[in-house]
Structure formats: C-alpha cells, structure tokens
C-alpha cells in the first residue's frame, strides 16, 4: 500500500492543496486515456484553488495489468520519477514544471503532478516538421546531452543497454516481424531489395552486438523517446514530454531516433545533422570526435529499426492514424539505413 494517490479516485482536495502549496476548494478529473499507448494513466485535473494553477496533468500507473507488467519490467515509472527529481532541475531544456512526484520502489506505484503546457502546439510524427523546427530540436538535444555529459552514479538512471532491453528488443522484433510482413510488405518492397529484406529478418541476431558497440564511449542522459509526438512547439521555445524511457545512453541515441524516424525526407536531407548536432554539443568545450559520433549514429540507426518493426508489427490495425504512423516511421527508418549503408553492420 502506497502512502499517496495511485489512481484518480484517490485524489483529494486536501492532498492536492498540500502538495501544491495552496488551498484547493474543489477539483475535477478528466481522463485523457492511456497516454497514447505510453503505459500510464494520464488525466487533466481542473482546480478551483487559491493561488494554484487552473489545470495540471496527473499521471498514474496504467490500470491494465499486462501494460503495468511491461512498465514495471522496464522501470518506466521509476525512470520518469528520477528524471523529474534528479535531472530536470539541472538541465537547460524545457520540460513541464513538476509540482510533485512520488514513487514506491517496492511495487512501482507512482504519481506525478506536472504542468499542462498551454500555448504550445504538439508535434505530429505523421505530418512531420519544418527545417527550422528540426534545428531547434537538435539544438535542445545537444544542450541536454552537454549538460549531462558522462553522468555519475548520483544520477540513479540505468544505461539503455540493460539485460531487459536486449531481451525486449530481440523478443519484440520476433513478435513484430510477422505483422510487418503481413501488413506492411508494400513498405518493405518499396524500400528494400529481397536480399535486404532477408538480411533485415536477422536483426535480432545482431542486437547484442549493436547495443555493445553503441555504448562503447561517452554516455549522456538521453530522453530515450525523442519523436515529434513527444515534442511541444512554440515561438518561445520547445518542450519535451514523456520521460518514461529516459536512460544513460550514447549521445547519438536521441539524435538518431529523431532524425531517422521523425524527419521527412526533404528535411532529413537538408543538413548533415550529425555535424550540426556535434557543433552544438562541443560548443562549450566538450572534446568529442566527430568521426566517432558518425559511427555511433550509424549503429544507432541500424538498431532503431527494431523500434519501427515492433511498433508497426504490433499495432491495432483498426487504428488508422497508428497505421499511417507505422508506415511513416518504417519507411523513414529503412531509407536512413540505406542512405548510411548501415546494412553492412549486420551483413
């Protein structure tokens, strides 16, 4: 039993007022669904208070047992809690203000009260983004990574290459690949030769090697899920949300995932994004070899095809927007692998 609310029905005006530092006269909870499939119950709380925000976002564990098991296995609630309590106060990127966070290490119960980002426009991975927006995101990523370069043990966030990650990618690809063959063969055949499709099917055999290679070098605190659907844009600066995948990883982890699965072809081809990112990253004295950055970016790009296959192969085919998203990120990912000649890494 946790000593804090673990579902919307547990909230009270007294508890909210205590954590927000104000008097809450009344409140109303609006459920926003399962957070777009991100394994958490996300709600909007409307407040009648003296000095508090008009609304805030309250996040709780998912109510679906299978999803809760996944979130617990991958420490997703603990990761987000630790980001907001250990990392967010010390980094220059914009994230929602955290009003309060609690986490139970014994059973992974958690509650998170964060700012609702008003006046921002949520990105859309299907629609894509402009060149200017892509530059702003890459600059923000470099700022996050520069400020968390070579994080020490005081930041209690695991590396990305944990055993559960190895096992999850290998098993997830195995589950997703038949679905990709059945429902997205038109994407595979448009982007790859038959030999390349056969080679791609062997990707699980190379996951361990790819992850080992990617993590052989300096690490940073990575967001872990940088895609347009997790970015709020505004003229005053952008904000990242959803830190359930935050991890210690290669600097190129976030960069590759964003560039190769969120950027439309014309934006992806408009810049040498590794060089742009590297310039921002090293602008304040970090000594990091550009050739190494390019190599790690290439390995990350090959590895992240796993994400595309798992998402495309396991989604609900009745979800039209989800299907279009799967087609988009799968096509972008495969084109990026070919552009980088990354198939040679697993041949």
KEKE-3310 file (N, C-alpha, C; in steps of 0.2 Angstrom, whole numbers, plus 5000, padded with zeros to 4 digits):
npx = (5004:5003:5008:5002:4991:4986:4978:4966:4954:4959:4963:4962:4955:4962:4975:4980:4981:4990:5002:5003:5005:4994:4977:4965:4949:4940:4940:4941:4942:4948:4949:4962:4964:4975:4987:4992:4997:5007:5009:5004:4992:4984:4979:4969:4968:4956:4956:4949:4956:4965:4977:4984:4987:4976:4974:4981:4992:4990:4998:4997:5000:4996:4980:4979:4983:4993:5000:5005:5014:5023:5028:5033:5043:5052:5055:5048:5040:5048:5059:5054:5050:5063:5069:5062:5065:5079:5086:5079:5079:5092:5095:5096:5085:5068:5055:5039:5034:5037:5026:5024:5030:5030:5036:5035:5047:5045:5034:5032:5022:5016:5015:5012:5012:5011:5014:5002:5005:5001:4997:5006:5010:5007:5019:5018:5021:5017:5014:5025:5039:5046:5061:5066:5061:5066:5080:5079:5075:5086:5096:5091:5093:5106:5110:5104:5112:5125:5124:5123:5134:5144:5137:5137:5136:5127:5116:5103:5099:5097:5108:5104:5107:5103:5100:5086:5083:5090:5084:5071:5071:5075:5065:5054:5056:5054:5041:5035:5039:5032:5020:5024:5028:5015:5007:5013:5021:5021:5028:5041:5044:5045:5056:5067:5078:5075:5085:5089:5078:5078:5090:5087:5078:5086:5090:5088:5098:5109:5107:5113:5126:5125:5120:5131:5141:5136:5136:5149:5159:5158:5144:5127:5113:5099:5084:5077:5065:5063:5053:5042:5029:5031:5035:5032:5029:5033:5034:5042:5051:5054:5047:5050:5041:5036:5045:5047:5056:5069:5086:5104:5114:5122:5126:5121:5110:5097:5098:5098:5086:5077:5081:5080:5068:5058:5060:5054:5059:5064:5068:5077:5087:5092:5102:5118:5115:5122:5134:5129:5123:5134:5142:5134:5135:5148:5151:5154:5166:5167:5176:5175:5175:5171:5171:5169:5156:5149:5150:5144:5131:5127:5127:5117:5106:5104:5101:5089:5079:5073:5064:5055:5050:5044:5034:5026:5023:5015:5004:4987:4977:4965:4967:4968:4976:4987:4991:4996:5006:5015:5018:5025:5036:5042:5046:5054:5064:5070:5074:5084:5093:5098:5103:5114:5122:5120:5117:5128:5133:5128:5129)
npy = (4994:5011:5027:5037:5045:5033:5032:5041:5042:5042:5055:5070:5085:5090:5084:5088:5101:5102:5097:5106:5118:5127:5132:5121:5122:5115:5102:5094:5079:5074:5061:5057:5046:5032:5038:5039:5026:5024:5018:5023:5030:5045:5060:5075:5088:5099:5114:5122:5134:5143:5152:5142:5132:5133:5122:5105:5091:5075:5060:5042:5025:5013:5005:4993:4977:4969:4979:4986:4977:4977:4990:4990:4981:4987:4998:5010:5020:5023:5028:5040:5047:5048:5056:5069:5072:5071:5075:5085:5097:5102:5104:5112:5111:5113:5106:5100:5109:5101:5099:5090:5074:5056:5040:5022:5011:4998:4992:4999:5009:5025:5043:5058:5075:5087:5102:5108:5110:5125:5134:5129:5119:5103:5091:5081:5066:5060:5070:5077:5089:5106:5113:5122:5119:5107:5110:5117:5107:5098:5106:5108:5095:5093:5102:5096:5085:5089:5095:5084:5076:5062:5056:5053:5041:5046:5050:5041:5033:5020:5013:5012:4999:4988:4971:4968:4976:4971:4959:4962:4969:4959:4949:4957:4961:4948:4946:4956:4956:4946:4953:4964:4959:4954:4965:4976:4974:4981:4992:4987:4982:4993:5000:4991:4978:4961:4953:4962:4962:4949:4950:4959:4952:4945:4953:4952:4944:4952:4962:4962:4964:4977:4985:4984:4990:5003:5008:5009:5021:5038:5043:5050:5058:5053:5057:5046:5044:5052:5059:5067:5067:5068:5081:5098:5112:5130:5148:5153:5144:5126:5111:5096:5081:5066:5056:5042:5034:5038:5037:5032:5034:5033:5049:5050:5042:5049:5058:5050:5043:5053:5060:5050:5044:5053:5064:5071:5066:5077:5086:5079:5077:5089:5094:5090:5082:5076:5083:5095:5093:5089:5101:5109:5102:5102:5115:5121:5117:5103:5088:5079:5067:5069:5059:5048:5051:5050:5037:5030:5035:5029:5015:5016:5020:5008:4999:5005:5002:4991:4996:5002:4991:4984:4993:4994:4981:4977:4985:4991:4986:4993:5006:5020:5031:5027:5017:5024:5031:5020:5016:5027:5029:5017:5017:5029:5025:5014:5019:5028:5019:5013:5024:5027:5016:5006:4993:4985:4984:4973:4963)
npz = (5000:4995:5001:4995:4982:4970:4959:4950:4957:4970:4973:4983:4989:4999:4999:4987:4989:4999:4992:4982:4988:4991:4994:4990:4984:4977:4964:4948:4939:4923:4912:4901:4893:4889:4888:4875:4872:4880:4892:4904:4915:4911:4916:4916:4928:4934:4943:4957:4966:4978:4972:4965:4950:4936:4929:4929:4924:4929:4932:4933:4937:4924:4922:4916:4918:4910:4904:4914:4920:4910:4911:4923:4922:4914:4921:4920:4926:4937:4931:4925:4937:4942:4933:4934:4947:4949:4938:4929:4936:4934:4921:4905:4896:4891:4900:4906:4921:4936:4949:4959:4964:4967:4971:4973:4977:4980:4974:4962:4961:4957:4957:4948:4947:4935:4925:4914:4897:4890:4876:4867:4853:4849:4842:4827:4821:4809:4801:4801:4802:4801:4793:4801:4814:4816:4817:4829:4838:4838:4843:4856:4860:4860:4870:4881:4882:4883:4895:4903:4902:4903:4915:4932:4946:4955:4948:4947:4936:4924:4912:4894:4889:4897:4903:4901:4891:4880:4879:4877:4865:4856:4858:4855:4842:4836:4838:4832:4818:4809:4809:4802:4790:4786:4785:4781:4770:4758:4761:4764:4752:4744:4748:4750:4744:4739:4745:4755:4763:4768:4775:4785:4792:4800:4810:4825:4829:4829:4839:4852:4849:4842:4852:4862:4854:4852:4865:4869:4873:4877:4888:4890:4898:4891:4883:4877:4869:4858:4848:4836:4841:4855:4857:4861:4852:4852:4849:4858:4862:4863:4871:4879:4882:4892:4899:4902:4896:4899:4900:4902:4889:4873:4865:4853:4853:4855:4845:4833:4833:4832:4820:4810:4811:4812:4804:4789:4772:4764:4774:4782:4773:4771:4779:4786:4799:4809:4810:4813:4825:4832:4832:4841:4852:4856:4858:4870:4875:4876:4872:4859:4847:4830:4820:4827:4833:4821:4818:4829:4827:4816:4820:4829:4821:4814:4824:4829:4820:4825:4834:4825:4818:4829:4833:4821:4819:4829:4831:4833:4820:4817:4820:4812:4811:4819:4810:4799:4805:4808:4795:4791:4800:4798:4784:4784:4793:4786:4774:4779:4784:4773:4766:4774:4772:4782:4783:4781:4793:4799:4790)
capx = (5000:5007:5005:5000:4986:4989:4973:4962:4949:4962:4965:4958:4957:4967:4981:4982:4982:4996:5007:5004:5006:4989:4971:4961:4942:4937:4943:4938:4947:4946:4954:4964:4966:4981:4994:4994:5000:5014:5009:5002:4985:4986:4972:4969:4964:4954:4957:4947:4960:4968:4984:4986:4986:4969:4974:4988:4992:4991:4999:4997:5001:4991:4976:4979:4988:4998:5004:5008:5019:5029:5030:5037:5049:5057:5056:5046:5038:5054:5063:5051:5051:5070:5071:5060:5068:5086:5089:5076:5081:5099:5097:5093:5079:5061:5050:5034:5036:5034:5023:5025:5032:5031:5037:5036:5052:5044:5029:5032:5017:5019:5010:5016:5008:5015:5011:4999:5008:4997:5000:5011:5007:5010:5021:5014:5026:5015:5014:5032:5041:5049:5068:5068:5059:5071:5086:5078:5075:5093:5100:5089:5095:5113:5110:5103:5117:5131:5124:5123:5140:5147:5134:5139:5131:5122:5110:5101:5095:5101:5110:5100:5109:5101:5098:5079:5082:5092:5079:5065:5072:5075:5059:5049:5056:5052:5034:5033:5041:5027:5015:5026:5027:5008:5003:5017:5025:5022:5033:5047:5046:5046:5062:5072:5078:5073:5091:5090:5073:5080:5095:5083:5075:5091:5092:5088:5104:5114:5105:5118:5132:5124:5120:5138:5145:5134:5138:5157:5161:5155:5137:5124:5106:5095:5077:5075:5059:5063:5049:5038:5023:5033:5038:5028:5032:5031:5039:5046:5055:5050:5047:5050:5037:5036:5052:5047:5061:5075:5092:5111:5115:5126:5123:5118:5104:5091:5098:5097:5079:5073:5082:5079:5061:5053:5061:5053:5065:5067:5071:5082:5092:5093:5108:5122:5113:5127:5138:5125:5122:5141:5144:5131:5137:5155:5152:5157:5172:5167:5181:5172:5177:5166:5171:5166:5149:5146:5150:5139:5125:5126:5125:5110:5101:5103:5097:5082:5074:5069:5058:5050:5047:5040:5028:5022:5021:5011:4999:4980:4976:4959:4969:4970:4982:4993:4994:4999:5012:5019:5021:5029:5042:5046:5049:5060:5070:5073:5078:5090:5098:5101:5107:5120:5125:5121:5116:5135:5135:5125:5129)
capy = (5000:5017:5032:5043:5043:5029:5032:5047:5042:5043:5062:5074:5092:5092:5081:5092:5108:5101:5096:5112:5124:5132:5129:5119:5122:5109:5099:5089:5075:5072:5056:5058:5039:5028:5042:5037:5019:5025:5014:5027:5033:5052:5064:5083:5090:5106:5116:5128:5135:5150:5153:5136:5133:5132:5114:5102:5085:5070:5054:5037:5019:5011:5001:4987:4973:4967:4985:4988:4972:4980:4997:4989:4977:4992:5003:5016:5025:5025:5032:5047:5050:5050:5062:5075:5073:5071:5078:5091:5104:5104:5104:5118:5110:5114:5101:5103:5110:5096:5101:5085:5067:5051:5033:5017:5007:4991:4990:5004:5014:5032:5049:5064:5081:5092:5107:5107:5115:5128:5139:5125:5115:5096:5089:5076:5062:5058:5076:5079:5096:5110:5113:5127:5115:5101:5113:5119:5101:5096:5111:5106:5088:5094:5106:5091:5080:5093:5097:5078:5073:5057:5056:5049:5036:5050:5050:5034:5031:5015:5013:5009:4993:4984:4965:4968:4980:4966:4954:4965:4971:4953:4946:4961:4960:4942:4946:4961:4955:4943:4958:4969:4955:4953:4971:4982:4971:4986:4997:4984:4980:4999:5002:4986:4973:4955:4951:4966:4960:4943:4952:4963:4947:4943:4959:4950:4940:4957:4967:4962:4967:4984:4989:4984:4995:5010:5010:5009:5028:5043:5042:5056:5057:5053:5057:5040:5043:5059:5059:5073:5066:5070:5087:5103:5118:5136:5153:5155:5138:5120:5107:5088:5077:5059:5054:5036:5030:5041:5032:5034:5031:5037:5055:5049:5039:5053:5061:5045:5041:5059:5061:5044:5041:5059:5069:5070:5066:5084:5089:5074:5078:5097:5096:5085:5083:5074:5088:5101:5092:5089:5108:5112:5098:5103:5122:5124:5114:5095:5085:5073:5066:5069:5053:5043:5052:5047:5029:5028:5037:5024:5009:5018:5020:5001:4997:5008:4998:4986:5000:5003:4984:4982:4997:4993:4974:4975:4990:4989:4988:4997:5012:5022:5036:5022:5013:5029:5032:5015:5016:5033:5028:5012:5020:5034:5021:5009:5024:5030:5013:5013:5030:5026:5009:5003:4985:4982:4982:4966:4958)
capz = (5000:4995:5005:4991:4977:4964:4954:4950:4963:4977:4974:4987:4989:5005:4997:4981:4991:5002:4988:4978:4992:4991:4996:4984:4986:4973:4958:4944:4935:4916:4909:4894:4890:4891:4886:4868:4872:4884:4898:4910:4915:4911:4917:4917:4934:4934:4950:4960:4971:4979:4970:4961:4943:4934:4927:4929:4922:4934:4929:4937:4934:4920:4926:4913:4921:4906:4902:4921:4920:4905:4913:4929:4920:4911:4926:4916:4931:4941:4926:4924:4943:4944:4929:4937:4954:4949:4932:4927:4939:4932:4913:4901:4891:4894:4902:4911:4928:4941:4955:4964:4961:4972:4968:4978:4974:4981:4969:4956:4961:4957:4955:4945:4945:4931:4922:4907:4893:4887:4871:4863:4848:4849:4835:4824:4818:4803:4797:4800:4804:4796:4794:4807:4820:4817:4820:4836:4842:4838:4847:4863:4862:4862:4877:4887:4882:4885:4902:4907:4899:4907:4921:4938:4949:4959:4944:4948:4930:4921:4905:4890:4887:4902:4900:4899:4884:4875:4878:4874:4858:4852:4858:4852:4835:4834:4838:4827:4811:4806:4807:4797:4783:4784:4784:4778:4764:4752:4763:4763:4745:4741:4751:4751:4739:4743:4749:4761:4767:4771:4780:4790:4797:4805:4815:4832:4830:4830:4844:4857:4846:4841:4859:4864:4851:4853:4872:4870:4873:4882:4888:4892:4900:4885:4884:4875:4865:4855:4842:4836:4846:4862:4857:4860:4849:4852:4846:4864:4863:4863:4877:4878:4887:4892:4901:4904:4893:4900:4901:4901:4883:4868:4863:4846:4854:4854:4838:4828:4833:4830:4813:4806:4811:4813:4799:4782:4768:4762:4780:4784:4768:4770:4783:4789:4805:4814:4811:4816:4832:4835:4833:4847:4858:4858:4858:4876:4877:4877:4867:4857:4840:4825:4816:4832:4833:4815:4818:4833:4824:4811:4823:4832:4816:4812:4830:4830:4815:4830:4836:4819:4817:4835:4833:4815:4819:4835:4832:4831:4813:4816:4822:4805:4812:4820:4804:4795:4809:4807:4788:4790:4803:4795:4778:4785:4796:4781:4770:4783:4785:4766:4765:4779:4771:4788:4782:4781:4800:4801:4785)
cpx = (5004:5004:5004:4995:4989:4984:4969:4957:4952:4964:4960:4960:4963:4974:4984:4984:4989:5002:5008:5005:5001:4983:4967:4954:4939:4941:4939:4943:4944:4951:4955:4966:4973:4988:4996:4998:5006:5014:5008:4995:4986:4979:4974:4965:4963:4953:4953:4951:4962:4975:4987:4985:4979:4968:4981:4987:4994:4992:5000:4999:4995:4986:4976:4985:4994:5003:5008:5014:5025:5032:5035:5044:5054:5058:5054:5044:5044:5058:5060:5051:5058:5072:5068:5063:5075:5089:5086:5078:5088:5100:5093:5087:5073:5057:5045:5036:5033:5032:5025:5026:5033:5032:5038:5041:5050:5038:5028:5026:5020:5013:5015:5011:5013:5011:5008:5002:5003:5000:5005:5007:5011:5012:5017:5019:5024:5015:5021:5033:5045:5057:5070:5066:5064:5078:5085:5078:5082:5097:5098:5092:5103:5114:5109:5109:5124:5130:5124:5129:5143:5143:5136:5134:5126:5116:5108:5096:5100:5103:5105:5101:5108:5099:5091:5078:5085:5087:5073:5065:5072:5069:5053:5049:5053:5044:5031:5034:5036:5021:5017:5026:5020:5005:5007:5022:5026:5027:5040:5049:5048:5053:5068:5072:5076:5079:5091:5084:5075:5086:5092:5080:5080:5093:5092:5095:5110:5113:5110:5124:5131:5124:5127:5142:5143:5136:5145:5159:5157:5147:5134:5117:5102:5088:5074:5069:5058:5059:5044:5032:5025:5036:5032:5032:5029:5036:5044:5051:5051:5051:5046:5045:5038:5043:5052:5053:5068:5080:5099:5112:5120:5123:5119:5111:5098:5092:5096:5089:5075:5074:5079:5072:5056:5054:5059:5059:5068:5070:5077:5088:5095:5100:5112:5120:5118:5132:5135:5125:5129:5143:5141:5134:5144:5157:5155:5162:5173:5172:5178:5173:5171:5165:5167:5158:5146:5145:5144:5132:5122:5123:5118:5105:5099:5099:5090:5077:5070:5063:5053:5046:5042:5033:5023:5019:5016:5005:4992:4978:4970:4961:4972:4976:4988:4996:4998:5006:5017:5022:5026:5036:5046:5049:5055:5066:5074:5077:5084:5095:5102:5106:5114:5124:5125:5120:5123:5136:5132:5126:5134)
cpy = (5006:5022:5038:5040:5039:5028:5038:5047:5043:5050:5065:5081:5094:5090:5086:5099:5107:5101:5102:5118:5129:5129:5127:5118:5116:5107:5094:5085:5073:5067:5057:5051:5037:5032:5040:5030:5019:5022:5018:5030:5041:5056:5072:5084:5097:5108:5122:5129:5142:5150:5147:5137:5131:5124:5112:5095:5080:5063:5048:5030:5017:5006:4994:4983:4971:4973:4987:4983:4975:4986:4995:4985:4982:4998:5010:5022:5027:5029:5040:5050:5052:5056:5068:5077:5074:5075:5084:5097:5106:5104:5110:5117:5112:5108:5104:5104:5104:5099:5096:5078:5062:5044:5028:5012:4999:4988:4994:5008:5021:5037:5055:5069:5086:5097:5105:5112:5119:5133:5136:5121:5108:5094:5083:5072:5060:5064:5079:5086:5100:5110:5117:5123:5110:5104:5115:5113:5098:5100:5109:5100:5089:5098:5101:5087:5083:5094:5090:5074:5068:5057:5051:5045:5040:5051:5043:5032:5026:5016:5010:5002:4988:4977:4965:4972:4975:4961:4956:4967:4964:4950:4950:4961:4954:4942:4951:4960:4951:4948:4963:4965:4955:4960:4977:4979:4977:4991:4994:4983:4987:5002:4998:4981:4966:4952:4956:4964:4954:4945:4955:4958:4944:4948:4957:4947:4945:4962:4967:4966:4975:4988:4989:4990:5002:5012:5010:5016:5032:5042:5049:5053:5058:5053:5050:5038:5049:5058:5065:5072:5067:5077:5093:5109:5124:5141:5155:5149:5132:5116:5100:5086:5070:5056:5047:5031:5033:5036:5036:5030:5035:5043:5054:5045:5043:5056:5056:5044:5047:5060:5056:5042:5047:5064:5067:5070:5072:5087:5085:5076:5085:5098:5089:5085:5080:5079:5094:5100:5092:5096:5111:5108:5100:5111:5125:5120:5106:5093:5079:5072:5065:5062:5048:5044:5050:5040:5027:5030:5031:5017:5010:5017:5012:4998:4999:5005:4993:4990:5001:4996:4982:4986:4995:4986:4972:4980:4987:4991:4992:5004:5016:5027:5032:5019:5018:5030:5026:5015:5022:5032:5022:5014:5024:5030:5017:5014:5026:5025:5013:5019:5030:5020:5005:4995:4982:4981:4976:4961:4952)
cpz = (5000:4998:5001:4986:4971:4959:4955:4956:4970:4978:4979:4987:4994:5002:4991:4984:4995:4998:4983:4982:4992:4994:4990:4987:4983:4967:4954:4939:4928:4913:4902:4891:4893:4889:4880:4868:4876:4891:4904:4909:4916:4911:4918:4923:4934:4941:4951:4966:4972:4978:4967:4954:4941:4932:4928:4926:4928:4931:4934:4934:4929:4924:4922:4915:4917:4905:4909:4922:4916:4908:4919:4927:4917:4915:4923:4921:4935:4937:4926:4931:4944:4939:4932:4943:4954:4943:4930:4930:4937:4925:4910:4897:4895:4894:4906:4918:4932:4947:4961:4961:4967:4968:4974:4975:4975:4976:4963:4956:4961:4955:4953:4944:4942:4928:4915:4903:4888:4882:4867:4858:4848:4842:4833:4819:4811:4798:4796:4803:4799:4798:4800:4814:4821:4820:4828:4841:4843:4843:4854:4865:4864:4868:4882:4887:4885:4893:4907:4905:4904:4914:4926:4941:4954:4955:4944:4942:4926:4914:4901:4889:4893:4899:4898:4892:4879:4874:4875:4867:4853:4852:4854:4844:4832:4834:4833:4819:4807:4804:4802:4790:4781:4782:4781:4773:4759:4754:4762:4756:4741:4743:4750:4745:4743:4747:4755:4766:4771:4776:4786:4795:4802:4810:4822:4834:4831:4835:4849:4855:4845:4847:4862:4861:4852:4860:4874:4868:4878:4882:4891:4895:4893:4886:4882:4871:4861:4848:4842:4840:4853:4862:4856:4858:4851:4850:4852:4866:4864:4870:4875:4884:4887:4893:4904:4901:4894:4902:4900:4894:4879:4866:4857:4847:4852:4847:4833:4827:4831:4822:4808:4806:4812:4807:4792:4778:4766:4768:4782:4779:4767:4774:4784:4797:4811:4815:4814:4823:4836:4837:4839:4853:4861:4858:4864:4879:4878:4871:4865:4849:4835:4822:4821:4832:4827:4815:4823:4831:4819:4814:4827:4827:4814:4818:4830:4825:4820:4832:4831:4818:4823:4834:4827:4816:4824:4836:4830:4824:4812:4817:4815:4806:4814:4815:4800:4798:4808:4800:4787:4793:4800:4789:4779:4788:4791:4776:4773:4783:4778:4764:4769:4777:4777:4788:4783:4789:4803:4796:4786)
residu = (UNK:UNK:UNK:UNK:UNK:UNK:UNK:UNK:UNK:UNK:UNK:UNK:UNK:UNK:UNK:UNK:UNK:UNK:UNK:UNK:UNK:UNK:UNK:UNK:UNK:UNK:UNK:UNK:UNK:UNK:UNK:UNK:UNK:UNK:UNK:UNK:UNK:UNK:UNK:UNK:UNK:UNK:UNK:UNK:UNK:UNK:UNK:UNK:UNK:UNK:UNK:UNK:UNK:UNK:UNK:UNK:UNK:UNK:UNK:UNK:UNK:UNK:UNK:UNK:UNK:UNK:UNK:UNK:UNK:UNK:UNK:UNK:UNK:UNK:UNK:UNK:UNK:UNK:UNK:UNK:UNK:UNK:UNK:UNK:UNK:UNK:UNK:UNK:UNK:UNK:UNK:UNK:UNK:UNK:UNK:UNK:UNK:UNK:UNK:UNK:UNK:UNK:UNK:UNK:UNK:UNK:UNK:UNK:UNK:UNK:UNK:UNK:UNK:UNK:UNK:UNK:UNK:UNK:UNK:UNK:UNK:UNK:UNK:UNK:UNK:UNK:UNK:UNK:UNK:UNK:UNK:UNK:UNK:UNK:UNK:UNK:UNK:UNK:UNK:UNK:UNK:UNK:UNK:UNK:UNK:UNK:UNK:UNK:UNK:UNK:UNK:UNK:UNK:UNK:UNK:UNK:UNK:UNK:UNK:UNK:UNK:UNK:UNK:UNK:UNK:UNK:UNK:UNK:UNK:UNK:UNK:UNK:UNK:UNK:UNK:UNK:UNK:UNK:UNK:UNK:UNK:UNK:UNK:UNK:UNK:UNK:UNK:UNK:UNK:UNK:UNK:UNK:UNK:UNK:UNK:UNK:UNK:UNK:UNK:UNK:UNK:UNK:UNK:UNK:UNK:UNK:UNK:UNK:UNK:UNK:UNK:UNK:UNK:UNK:UNK:UNK:UNK:UNK:UNK:UNK:UNK:UNK:UNK:UNK:UNK:UNK:UNK:UNK:UNK:UNK:UNK:UNK:UNK:UNK:UNK:UNK:UNK:UNK:UNK:UNK:UNK:UNK:UNK:UNK:UNK:UNK:UNK:UNK:UNK:UNK:UNK:UNK:UNK:UNK:UNK:UNK:UNK:UNK:UNK:UNK:UNK:UNK:UNK:UNK:UNK:UNK:UNK:UNK:UNK:UNK:UNK:UNK:UNK:UNK:UNK:UNK:UNK:UNK:UNK:UNK:UNK:UNK:UNK:UNK:UNK:UNK:UNK:UNK:UNK:UNK:UNK:UNK:UNK:UNK:UNK:UNK:UNK:UNK:UNK:UNK:UNK:UNK:UNK:UNK:UNK:UNK:UNK:UNK:UNK:UNK:UNK:UNK:UNK:UNK:UNK:UNK:UNK:UNK:UNK:UNK:UNK:UNK:UNK:UNK:UNK:UNK:UNK:UNK:UNK:UNK:UNK:UNK:UNK:UNK:UNK:UNK:UNK:UNK:UNK:UNK:UNK:UNK:UNK:UNK:UNK:UNK:UNK)
# end
